[in-house]
Amino acid sequence: MRRLLTPLLLSMSITSAAAQGSRPATLLDPQDELREAYARYIAVKRCYEVRRGYARVHVTERQMAQAREVARRLEGRLRTPEMDLDILWLQANEMADGVVRVDADISSCGWVLGDFEAKYPALFREVLQENKDF
């Protein structure tokens, strides 16, 4: 399974791991960055879906909700009026095809989630921050 992870890892390694300010720091244009964020999210979602309903899951509901919120925030920060989000989503699905198969295993899914969190640590910290509830 590690070989399947390599193409996405290599294509995504040229971007910066920090997310600062209103837009994540990046060497890619916003459209490419958003496509890669979508691909990461799709890979996490596939890992969530493959074991949903089982006692032992690859991605918990909370982790999935966090990944979804990070993807939503990235889309809000990166999208521009001229972007065709449907095309970017389709392209991201193709990128994710080389990362997570239907029979995703726990080790590859752990890597996928960790990669998404490592790419956007500031956004994950924002999402993970607990609000005062009393």
N, C-alpha and C positions, 0 to 999 in steps of 0.2 A: 504494500500500500504506500510506502514511502515514495516510491517512484512516481506515483500519481500526484503527490503533493509538490514535487519539484517544479513543474512548469508554472504554477501559480506563484510559488515562492519566489522564483527567479523574476517573473514579470512584476511582482509587487515589491521586490527588494530595492528598486530605484527610488521609491518614495520615502520621505522622512517619517520617522516613527512618532514625531511629536504633533500634537494638535493644540495650537495656540491661537489666541485672538478669535476673530469671527470666522476664520477659515483655517482648516488644518494646514500646517506647513507642508509644502509639497514641491516636487520637481516636475510633476505632471500638471497638465491643464485641468481645470475643474471637471470637465467631462470625463477624462480618463480616470481621475481620482474617484469620481462618483461611480463609474462602472466597476472599479476595483472594490469599492466599499460594498456595492450591491453584491458582487461575487462572494465576498467574505460573508456577508449576511446570509446569502442563499446557502452557502456551505454549512453554516451553523444551523440554519433552519432544517436542512436535510438530515443533519445529525439528530436534531430534536424529533423530527417526524418518524425516523426509523425505529425509535424505541418508545414513542409516546404510548402511555397506557401500561407499560411494563413496570415491574417493581424496580428493576435496575435500568436507569436511563443513561444516555450519553450526555445529554444536555438537559438540565432541569428547567422547569417552567420559569423560574425566576431568571436564570441565565438567558433563556430565550427572550423574555420580556426586556431584559437589559440590552441585548443585542438589537432587538427591534427598535427600541428607543434611540440607541446610538445611530442606527441606520436612518431613522427618521430625522434626527438632528443634523446628520451629515447632509442629507438630501436638502434640508432647508438652508444650510449654509453654502452648499456648492452649486445648487441648481441656478441656471440662468434661463431667461425666457426663450432663447433659441434652442435649448436642449430638447431632444425628443426622448423623454424618460422611458417610453415603451421600448424603443430601440435599444437604449442602454441596458434595460432590464433583460431583454432577450440575449444581448451579447454577454452580459454577466452570467446568465444561466449556462451559456456555452463554456465560459471560463470555469465555472464551478463544476461542470461535468468532469473535468480532468482532476478534480480534487476529491470529491466525495461521491462514491457510488451508492447504489441502493442498499447494498449490504455493508454499509459503513461500520467500522469497528471502533471500539472505545479509544484506542490509541490515536487513530487518525482524527477522530472527533475532538479529542482533548487538544490535539495540535491546532485544529481549525479554530476552536474557541480561543485558545491562547494567542494565536496569530492575530485574530481580530482585536482582542484586548490590547495586545502589544502595539498594534498599529495606531490606535487611538486612545492612549492611556488617560488623557485629560477628560475626554468625553465619558469614558467608563467611570472615572472618579465622580464626575458630576451626577451620573445616573445612579451610582451606588450610594451616594450620600443620603443618609437617613434624615428625613424631616422630623422636626420636633412634633410629637403627637400627643402632648399633654398640655 
